[in-house]
Amino acid sequence: MTQLELPLPEPGPRVGLFVTCLVDLFRPSVGFAAIRLMEDAGCTVEVPRAQTCCGQPAYNSGDRADARAIAENTIRAFEGFDYVVVPSGSCAGMLRKHYPALFAGDAEWQGRAAAFSAKVFELVSFLVDVLAVESVAASVGEAVTYHDSCSGLRELGISRQPRALLRSVEGLELIEMQDADVCCGFGGTFCVKYPDISNAIVARKTDSIRASGARTLLAGDLGCLMNMAGKLKREGSSVEVRHVAEVLAGMVDTPPIGGRG
C-alpha cells in the first residue's frame, strides 16, 4: 500500500463548547484550557457564536418564560454536535437536568430538549467518563486542594473524576481539605439575596482552605472560585485560586483568579 492509499484517521467526536457567562467575561483562559484538553483527547471542538447564558439566573428566580426562551436558543445552537461540554458543574446541571422540564406539555420541544440534555457533560466528567482519559500531560509542581462545587457534586456526581486526573499531573500534590464538599456560599443569586449568610459560609470555607496548607485552591465552577478568591484576598491570604481545567491543561502562566498580571 502506497502512502497515498493509507486510510485516513477516524475523526474524533465533534464537541460544542458551552463557554458560560463567567468564563467568557472574567476568565477566558478556562475556555482555552477546556479546548486544549478536549483536542488533546482527540475531539474536534467548536464554539457556537449564538450561545448566550444557560438561563439559570432566570430559572432560579422563577422566570420560566425567559428561561425557556434562552433554552430554545441554546438547543438550536448546539443540536448539531455529538456532545455539548461545559467547564462548569452549575451550568452543565442546568442544561442537563432542568431544560426538559421547561417544555412540559410541548411534545416537540420536550423531545428536542431531552435529546440535547442527554449529550451535555461537565468538562472533567466528559474527559473521564466519556472519553476514558486516565492522565494528562501537564507538569505543575505545587500542592493543591480541591473544592467540590454543589451542583457538580450533587446534580452530576462529580468528585472522583477531577481527583483522578489531578493525581496524574507531574509534580502536583493533592491535599484534601476538611469539608471539601461543603458549600462555598456563592449559590448564584443566593449570595446577592443573603449576603450575610453567604459571607459566613465562605468564611468557614476559607478557614478550611488555609488549614489544608495547600498553595493553590482548585474547583470546577468559576462562580465558586471567584467567591472564594475574593474572600481569601480580603483576608490577606496568599493562597492562589484557579479553575481545575487550567492546571490539567498546564496553563498556569496566567495570573490566578483575583491576581494581577
PLY file of the C-alpha trace (Angstrom):
ply
format ascii 1.0
element vertex 261
property float x
property float y
property float z
element edge 260
property int vertex1
property int vertex2
end_header
0.00 0.00 0.00
1.45 3.38 -1.02
1.39 6.42 1.21
-1.47 7.91 -0.76
-3.56 4.80 -0.13
-3.21 4.85 3.64
-6.61 5.16 5.35
-7.40 8.48 6.92
-7.69 8.52 10.72
-11.19 8.34 12.13
-12.38 11.80 13.20
-13.00 12.23 16.91
-16.24 13.45 18.46
-17.48 16.84 17.33
-17.93 18.85 20.51
-19.68 22.15 21.05
-18.12 24.09 23.93
-20.65 25.95 26.06
-18.33 28.63 27.41
-20.55 30.04 30.24
-21.04 33.72 31.02
-18.42 33.93 33.76
-15.72 32.25 31.70
-16.49 34.49 28.74
-16.48 37.72 30.76
-13.97 37.05 33.56
-11.71 34.07 32.80
-11.40 33.19 29.08
-8.30 31.12 29.88
-10.64 28.44 31.27
-12.28 28.12 27.86
-8.93 27.80 26.11
-7.82 25.20 28.66
-11.01 23.21 28.05
-10.38 23.28 24.30
-6.79 22.11 24.76
-7.83 19.21 26.98
-10.51 18.02 24.57
-8.37 18.42 21.47
-5.56 16.50 23.16
-8.13 13.74 23.73
-8.95 13.63 20.00
-12.05 15.83 19.81
-12.91 18.47 17.26
-14.09 21.46 19.27
-16.21 24.38 18.11
-17.64 27.36 19.98
-21.03 28.39 18.56
-21.32 32.17 18.49
-25.08 32.08 19.01
-24.77 30.82 22.58
-25.66 33.07 25.49
-26.41 32.40 29.17
-27.64 28.94 30.20
-30.72 30.59 31.74
-30.05 29.53 35.31
-30.43 33.01 36.91
-33.86 33.42 35.34
-34.83 29.84 36.19
-33.78 30.14 39.84
-35.66 33.43 40.13
-38.90 31.87 38.89
-38.84 33.48 35.44
-39.71 30.39 33.44
-40.69 32.31 30.28
-37.25 33.88 29.79
-35.53 30.68 30.90
-37.41 28.78 28.20
-36.55 31.37 25.53
-32.87 31.09 26.48
-33.10 27.30 26.43
-34.60 27.31 22.94
-31.71 29.44 21.67
-29.15 27.16 23.31
-30.70 23.98 21.94
-30.80 25.40 18.41
-27.14 26.46 18.64
-25.88 23.05 19.80
-28.22 20.45 18.24
-25.75 19.52 15.52
-22.93 18.41 17.84
-22.14 14.95 19.13
-21.60 16.36 22.63
-22.06 19.63 24.50
-19.32 20.19 27.07
-19.36 22.79 29.84
-16.46 23.83 32.14
-18.94 24.38 34.98
-20.97 21.90 37.01
-23.58 24.56 37.70
-24.30 25.43 34.08
-23.97 21.80 32.99
-26.52 20.86 35.64
-28.93 23.46 34.28
-28.55 22.23 30.70
-28.66 18.53 31.54
-31.12 18.32 34.42
-33.54 21.24 34.11
-34.03 22.04 30.41
-36.57 19.25 29.68
-38.85 20.45 32.49
-39.11 23.88 30.85
-41.03 22.33 27.93
-43.60 20.25 29.80
-46.71 19.90 27.63
-44.87 20.75 24.39
-44.12 17.37 22.79
-41.86 18.71 20.03
-39.68 20.89 22.22
-39.63 18.44 25.10
-38.23 15.81 22.75
-35.61 18.20 21.42
-34.68 19.26 24.94
-34.36 15.66 26.11
-32.10 14.76 23.17
-29.99 17.86 23.80
-29.68 17.30 27.55
-28.59 13.69 27.10
-25.40 14.80 25.35
-24.44 17.54 27.84
-21.46 16.86 30.12
-19.33 18.82 32.54
-15.77 19.06 31.20
-13.84 16.77 33.58
-16.67 14.24 33.68
-16.63 14.20 29.86
-12.89 13.53 29.79
-13.03 10.71 32.34
-16.47 9.14 31.95
-17.00 9.51 28.19
-13.53 9.66 26.64
-11.90 7.40 29.27
-8.96 9.78 29.73
-6.79 8.48 32.57
-3.97 11.01 32.62
-2.89 14.40 31.32
0.49 15.64 30.16
0.68 18.64 32.49
3.50 19.29 34.93
2.70 21.59 37.86
4.95 21.39 40.89
2.79 22.59 43.77
0.40 21.49 46.50
-3.29 22.00 45.68
-6.62 21.39 47.37
-9.94 20.81 45.62
-13.40 22.21 46.42
-16.42 20.16 45.35
-18.95 22.61 43.96
-22.54 21.89 44.96
-24.14 21.48 41.53
-21.31 19.40 40.09
-21.23 17.11 43.11
-24.92 16.74 43.87
-26.53 17.01 40.45
-23.84 15.37 38.31
-21.84 13.15 40.68
-18.52 14.87 40.02
-15.94 14.11 42.70
-13.56 11.29 41.80
-13.04 12.46 38.19
-11.08 15.68 38.86
-9.06 13.98 41.59
-8.13 11.10 39.29
-6.78 13.46 36.64
-5.08 15.74 39.16
-3.12 12.79 40.54
-1.71 12.25 37.05
-0.22 15.77 36.90
3.54 15.54 37.28
4.85 17.21 40.45
1.40 18.00 41.86
0.47 17.13 45.44
-3.27 16.89 46.14
-4.18 17.70 49.74
-7.75 17.12 50.82
-9.20 19.94 52.90
-11.74 19.36 55.66
-15.33 19.67 54.42
-14.31 19.81 50.77
-17.91 19.03 49.82
-19.46 21.86 51.85
-20.93 24.88 50.01
-18.72 27.94 49.45
-21.66 30.32 49.96
-21.91 31.61 46.40
-25.10 29.92 45.21
-25.65 32.27 42.27
-28.35 34.73 43.27
-28.21 33.40 46.86
-25.14 35.48 47.65
-26.98 38.60 46.46
-30.19 37.89 48.36
-28.50 36.76 51.57
-25.05 38.38 51.69
-24.52 37.97 55.45
-25.25 34.25 55.34
-23.14 33.88 52.21
-20.20 35.64 53.86
-20.43 33.42 56.95
-20.41 30.28 54.79
-17.43 31.35 52.70
-15.52 32.35 55.85
-15.77 28.76 57.08
-14.66 27.54 53.68
-11.57 29.76 53.59
-10.66 28.55 57.09
-10.60 25.00 55.71
-8.62 26.07 52.65
-5.88 27.74 54.69
-5.77 24.89 57.21
-5.04 22.42 54.40
-1.65 24.02 53.83
-2.14 23.93 50.06
-0.70 26.72 47.96
-3.48 26.64 45.37
-7.25 26.14 45.51
-8.97 24.43 42.59
-12.59 23.82 41.64
-14.72 23.29 38.55
-17.09 26.24 38.86
-15.90 29.78 38.23
-18.64 31.35 40.37
-17.48 29.38 43.40
-13.85 30.16 42.60
-14.46 33.90 42.30
-16.36 33.91 45.60
-13.63 32.05 47.45
-10.84 34.02 45.77
-12.46 37.29 46.80
-12.77 36.19 50.41
-9.21 34.89 50.55
-7.92 38.16 49.13
-9.90 40.24 51.64
-8.42 38.10 54.41
-4.90 38.72 53.12
-4.27 35.08 52.22
-1.52 34.10 49.78
-3.45 31.05 48.51
-3.85 31.20 44.73
-7.12 30.20 43.05
-7.51 28.54 39.66
-10.03 26.53 37.66
-9.10 22.85 37.60
-9.02 22.86 33.78
-6.15 25.37 33.78
-3.99 23.07 35.90
-4.93 19.91 33.97
-4.01 21.68 30.72
-0.75 23.00 32.19
-1.90 26.57 31.56
-0.76 28.24 34.78
1.25 31.13 33.32
-1.72 33.49 33.63
-2.31 35.27 36.97
-4.53 33.40 39.42
-8.16 34.43 39.83
-8.18 37.81 41.54
-4.46 38.27 40.89
-2.70 40.90 38.85
-0.89 40.37 35.58
0 1
1 2
2 3
3 4
4 5
5 6
6 7
7 8
8 9
9 10
10 11
11 12
12 13
13 14
14 15
15 16
16 17
17 18
18 19
19 20
20 21
21 22
22 23
23 24
24 25
25 26
26 27
27 28
28 29
29 30
30 31
31 32
32 33
33 34
34 35
35 36
36 37
37 38
38 39
39 40
40 41
41 42
42 43
43 44
44 45
45 46
46 47
47 48
48 49
49 50
50 51
51 52
52 53
53 54
54 55
55 56
56 57
57 58
58 59
59 60
60 61
61 62
62 63
63 64
64 65
65 66
66 67
67 68
68 69
69 70
70 71
71 72
72 73
73 74
74 75
75 76
76 77
77 78
78 79
79 80
80 81
81 82
82 83
83 84
84 85
85 86
86 87
87 88
88 89
89 90
90 91
91 92
92 93
93 94
94 95
95 96
96 97
97 98
98 99
99 100
100 101
101 102
102 103
103 104
104 105
105 106
106 107
107 108
108 109
109 110
110 111
111 112
112 113
113 114
114 115
115 116
116 117
117 118
118 119
119 120
120 121
121 122
122 123
123 124
124 125
125 126
126 127
127 128
128 129
129 130
130 131
131 132
132 133
133 134
134 135
135 136
136 137
137 138
138 139
139 140
140 141
141 142
142 143
143 144
144 145
145 146
146 147
147 148
148 149
149 150
150 151
151 152
152 153
153 154
154 155
155 156
156 157
157 158
158 159
159 160
160 161
161 162
162 163
163 164
164 165
165 166
166 167
167 168
168 169
169 170
170 171
171 172
172 173
173 174
174 175
175 176
176 177
177 178
178 179
179 180
180 181
181 182
182 183
183 184
184 185
185 186
186 187
187 188
188 189
189 190
190 191
191 192
192 193
193 194
194 195
195 196
196 197
197 198
198 199
199 200
200 201
201 202
202 203
203 204
204 205
205 206
206 207
207 208
208 209
209 210
210 211
211 212
212 213
213 214
214 215
215 216
216 217
217 218
218 219
219 220
220 221
221 222
222 223
223 224
224 225
225 226
226 227
227 228
228 229
229 230
230 231
231 232
232 233
233 234
234 235
235 236
236 237
237 238
238 239
239 240
240 241
241 242
242 243
243 244
244 245
245 246
246 247
247 248
248 249
249 250
250 251
251 252
252 253
253 254
254 255
255 256
256 257
257 258
258 259
259 260
